[in-house]
Amino acid sequence: MGLAGALAIGAGLGTAAAAQEVTLRLHQFLPAQANVPQLILDVWADNVEEDSEGRIKVERYPSMQLGGTPPELIDQAMDGIVDVVWTVVGYTPGRFPSTEVFELPFMVADARAASYAYWKLFEEHMADREFAGVKIVGTWVHGPGMFHTKDPVVVPSDLEGMKIRGGSRLVNELLTLVGAEPVGLPVPAISEALSKGVIDGTTIPWEVTPAIKVQELVSNHTEFQGPALYNLTFVLAMNQDRYDSLPDDLKAAIDQNSGLDFSVFAGGTQADADAPARQTAVDRGNNIVTVSEDDAKKWLEIVDPIYENWVADMEERGIDGQALIDQARALMDEYHDSYDGSYN
């Protein structure tokens, strides 16, 4: 009877462990009504809750409600201050250098293809090196980066002397080469900087402009046909110890919502949100300059040295930058040739 009782107690403990309930705190820098929280992060969190049969609850904290600044988000995840973060990788310049291959000017023509390639490169080159110590749930890029300015920008010389917000070190290098003065700011600081005249314009994709009222603060927008002027890279990252502490079935709920398909979904969804945001600028009567793919070649000639500089910088870090460029391009082609996955 003693043995049977002990076994029964053990079984009960096992059942309790299997039924463990977990609350994850998801922290990010945009307002809750912005596109990424609504269309991507909430979808991910809802799916995790559903796939865990309600045993995982994801609490969502927008606009840095748990404290700190956007550049601190990745460390908040690594240090266990919060459980999950979504962040711009470039907010910590040079810390995750391999991701910058997708931030090179006129490198990316399709956010889905780039997000596919980003995840593949992450698994092969970054997971055990740059991102060691944190569980990466997804990797993606936004749609085409562009200019939003108080005065029109048609040719590179129009930017000379303008103070323009840049979101990463490569974007800031691009701005310098075209004659602008780069100002490093996270997205939430753009509205105030524009309204107070601290900057004359900003680089961001269309999709985030309504959330920070850019169309109301400036009336000129310059977009590019063909490959994007630039893109930024993102990660959805989870504290590794928090993930490791989960029972296997709850890990499975996270894993089902991690990886290649989720990354492609996230990048594609963010890019798809560009069109409705662009329409708000059209409806306001704002001036939209569209640089043709042929005219964009003039811009590329000016900013092309970024490639050589980046490859040299990577070499100093022990990374074969040219090989990353070549592999990223091949993987983006591979996406168009063979990818048929999906994320619900």
C-alpha positions in Angstrom: 0.0 0.0 0.0 2.9 2.3 0.8 4.4 1.7 -2.6 1.0 2.1 -4.3 0.5 5.4 -2.5 3.8 6.7 -3.5 3.2 5.8 -7.1 -0.2 7.5 -7.0 1.4 10.7 -5.5 4.0 10.5 -8.2 1.4 10.2 -10.9 -0.5 13.1 -9.5 2.7 15.3 -9.5 3.3 14.2 -13.1 -0.2 15.2 -14.1 0.2 18.6 -12.3 3.4 19.2 -14.2 1.8 18.3 -17.5 -1.0 20.7 -16.7 1.3 23.5 -15.9 -0.1 26.9 -16.8 2.3 29.7 -18.0 2.0 33.4 -18.5 4.3 35.0 -21.0 4.8 38.8 -21.1 5.3 40.1 -24.7 6.9 43.6 -24.8 7.3 45.8 -27.8 7.6 49.5 -28.8 4.6 50.3 -31.0 1.1 51.3 -30.0 -1.3 48.3 -29.7 -3.3 49.6 -32.7 -0.3 49.6 -35.1 -0.2 47.1 -37.8 2.6 44.8 -36.5 0.9 44.3 -33.1 -2.6 43.8 -34.6 -1.7 41.8 -37.7 1.3 39.8 -36.6 2.0 39.8 -32.8 -1.6 39.3 -31.8 -2.1 36.5 -34.3 1.0 34.8 -33.0 0.0 35.2 -29.4 -3.6 34.0 -30.1 -2.3 31.0 -31.9 0.1 30.1 -29.1 -2.8 30.3 -26.6 -5.0 28.2 -28.8 -2.3 25.6 -29.6 -1.6 25.3 -25.9 -5.3 24.7 -25.2 -5.3 27.8 -23.0 -2.4 26.8 -20.8 -0.2 29.5 -22.1 -1.5 33.1 -21.7 0.4 35.8 -23.6 0.1 39.2 -21.9 0.8 42.0 -24.5 2.5 45.2 -23.5 2.8 47.8 -26.2 4.6 51.1 -26.3 7.4 50.0 -23.9 4.8 49.8 -21.0 7.1 47.6 -19.0 9.9 50.2 -19.0 13.1 50.8 -20.8 13.8 52.0 -24.4 13.4 50.2 -27.7 17.1 49.5 -28.0 17.0 47.7 -24.7 14.3 45.2 -25.8 16.7 42.4 -27.0 18.5 42.5 -23.6 15.2 42.4 -21.8 14.6 39.1 -23.5 18.1 37.8 -23.0 18.2 38.8 -19.3 14.7 37.5 -18.5 13.3 40.9 -17.6 10.4 40.0 -20.0 9.6 36.7 -21.7 9.2 37.7 -25.3 10.1 40.8 -27.3 9.6 42.1 -30.8 12.3 44.5 -31.9 14.3 46.1 -34.7 17.7 44.4 -34.8 19.4 47.6 -36.0 18.5 49.4 -32.7 21.7 47.8 -31.4 24.1 48.8 -34.2 26.7 46.2 -35.2 25.7 43.7 -32.5 24.0 41.3 -34.9 26.0 42.1 -38.1 25.0 39.1 -40.3 21.4 40.4 -40.3 22.5 43.5 -42.0 22.8 41.7 -45.3 19.1 42.4 -45.8 19.6 46.0 -44.9 21.9 46.8 -47.8 20.5 49.3 -50.3 18.5 47.9 -53.2 19.1 44.4 -52.0 15.5 43.3 -51.3 12.6 43.3 -53.8 10.2 41.0 -51.9 9.7 41.0 -48.1 8.4 37.4 -48.2 11.4 36.2 -50.1 13.8 38.1 -47.8 12.1 36.8 -44.7 12.5 33.3 -46.0 16.1 33.8 -46.7 16.7 35.5 -43.4 15.3 32.5 -41.5 17.5 30.1 -43.5 20.6 32.2 -42.9 19.7 32.6 -39.2 19.6 28.8 -38.8 22.9 28.3 -40.6 24.9 31.3 -39.5 23.4 33.2 -36.6 21.5 30.9 -34.2 24.7 29.7 -32.4 26.8 32.8 -33.0 25.1 36.2 -32.8 21.9 35.0 -31.2 23.3 32.5 -28.8 21.5 32.6 -25.5 18.1 33.6 -26.8 15.4 31.7 -28.6 14.5 33.3 -31.9 10.8 32.7 -32.8 10.8 34.6 -36.1 13.0 36.7 -38.4 11.6 39.0 -41.0 11.9 42.3 -42.9 9.4 45.0 -43.6 8.3 46.2 -47.0 10.2 48.8 -49.0 11.8 51.5 -46.9 11.4 55.1 -48.3 11.5 58.8 -47.5 8.8 60.9 -45.9 9.9 64.5 -45.9 8.7 68.1 -45.5 10.2 69.1 -48.9 10.0 66.9 -52.0 12.8 64.5 -52.7 13.1 63.5 -56.4 16.8 63.1 -56.9 19.6 62.4 -54.3 20.7 66.1 -54.3 17.3 67.1 -52.9 18.4 65.5 -49.6 21.5 67.6 -49.2 21.4 69.4 -45.8 18.2 67.7 -44.6 18.2 66.0 -41.2 16.7 62.6 -41.8 15.9 59.9 -39.3 17.6 56.6 -40.0 16.7 53.3 -38.3 20.0 51.4 -38.6 23.7 52.1 -39.1 23.5 51.1 -42.8 20.6 53.4 -43.4 22.5 56.2 -41.7 25.5 55.4 -44.0 23.1 55.6 -47.0 21.8 59.0 -45.8 25.3 60.3 -45.4 26.3 59.3 -48.9 23.3 61.1 -50.5 24.2 64.3 -48.5 21.6 64.2 -45.7 22.5 64.4 -42.0 21.4 61.1 -40.4 19.6 61.3 -37.0 19.3 58.0 -35.2 15.8 57.6 -33.6 13.5 54.7 -32.8 10.1 54.7 -34.5 8.2 56.1 -31.5 10.3 59.2 -31.4 9.6 60.2 -35.0 6.4 62.1 -34.5 7.7 64.5 -31.8 11.0 65.0 -33.8 9.0 65.9 -36.9 6.6 68.2 -35.1 9.4 70.1 -33.3 11.5 70.4 -36.4 14.3 68.3 -35.0 14.3 66.3 -38.3 13.2 67.3 -41.8 12.0 63.8 -42.7 12.3 60.1 -41.9 12.9 56.7 -43.5 10.3 54.2 -42.7 8.0 51.9 -44.8 4.5 53.0 -45.5 2.8 50.5 -43.1 3.8 52.2 -39.9 3.1 55.8 -41.0 -0.5 56.0 -39.8 0.3 54.8 -36.3 2.8 57.7 -35.8 0.8 60.2 -37.9 3.5 60.8 -40.5 1.1 61.7 -43.3 -0.2 64.5 -41.1 3.3 65.8 -40.2 4.8 65.8 -43.7 3.2 66.0 -47.1 5.9 64.5 -49.3 6.7 60.8 -49.8 9.4 59.2 -52.1 9.0 55.6 -53.0 11.1 53.4 -55.3 10.1 50.9 -58.0 12.0 47.6 -58.1 14.3 46.7 -55.3 13.8 48.7 -52.1 15.9 51.6 -51.1 16.5 49.7 -47.9 14.8 47.3 -45.5 15.2 46.7 -41.7 15.4 43.4 -40.0 13.2 42.3 -37.0 13.2 39.4 -34.6 10.6 38.0 -32.3 12.7 36.7 -29.4 12.0 34.6 -26.3 14.1 34.2 -23.2 15.9 30.9 -23.6 15.6 29.8 -19.9 11.9 30.6 -20.0 11.4 28.4 -23.0 13.6 25.6 -21.6 11.6 25.6 -18.4 8.4 24.7 -20.3 7.1 21.1 -20.4 7.4 19.5 -23.8 3.8 20.0 -24.8 4.0 23.8 -24.2 7.4 24.0 -26.0 5.5 22.4 -28.9 3.0 25.1 -28.8 5.8 27.7 -29.2 7.6 25.6 -31.8 4.4 25.3 -33.9 4.4 29.1 -34.1 8.1 29.6 -34.8 10.4 29.3 -37.7 10.2 29.6 -41.5 6.5 29.8 -42.1 5.9 32.3 -39.3 8.8 34.4 -40.6 7.4 34.5 -44.1 3.9 35.3 -42.8 5.2 38.1 -40.7 7.3 39.8 -43.4 4.5 39.4 -46.0 1.8 40.6 -43.7 3.9 43.7 -42.8 4.5 44.4 -46.5 0.9 43.9 -47.3 0.0 46.6 -44.9 1.9 49.2 -47.0 -0.9 49.7 -49.5 -3.7 50.8 -47.1 -1.2 53.1 -45.3 -0.2 54.6 -48.7 -3.8 55.2 -49.5 -4.2 57.4 -46.4 -1.5 59.7 -47.9 -3.3 59.7 -51.2 -6.6 60.5 -49.5 -5.0 63.5 -47.8 -3.7 64.8 -51.1 -0.1 64.4 -50.2 2.6 64.5 -52.9 3.9 61.0 -53.7 7.1 60.8 -55.8 7.7 57.4 -57.4 11.3 56.9 -58.5 11.4 54.5 -61.5 13.7 51.5 -61.5 15.9 53.2 -64.1 16.2 56.4 -62.1 16.9 54.4 -59.0 20.2 53.3 -60.7 21.5 56.8 -60.1 20.8 56.3 -56.4 22.5 52.9 -56.4 25.6 54.4 -58.0 25.9 56.8 -55.1 25.3 54.3 -52.3 27.0 51.3 -53.8 30.2 51.8 -51.7 28.1 50.6 -48.7 28.5 47.1 -50.1 32.3 47.2 -50.2 32.5 48.9 -46.8 30.2 46.3 -45.3 32.1 43.3 -46.7 35.3 44.8 -45.3 33.7 45.3 -41.9 32.4 41.8 -41.9 35.9 40.4 -42.7 37.2 42.2 -39.7 34.6 40.4 -37.6 35.5 37.0 -39.1 32.4 36.9 -41.3 32.5 36.3 -45.1 30.2 39.1 -46.0 30.3 38.5 -49.8 29.3 34.9 -49.2 26.3 36.1 -47.1 25.3 38.4 -49.9 25.5 35.7 -52.5 23.7 33.2 -50.3 20.9 35.7 -49.4 20.3 36.4 -53.1 20.2 32.7 -53.9 17.8 32.0 -51.1 15.5 34.8 -52.2 15.4 33.2 -55.6 14.8 29.8 -54.0 11.8 31.2 -52.3 10.2 32.2 -55.6 11.2 28.8 -57.1 10.1 26.4 -54.5 8.5 27.8 -51.3 4.9 26.5 -50.7 4.5 26.8 -46.9 1.9 28.7 -44.9 1.2 30.0 -41.4 -2.4 30.2 -40.1 
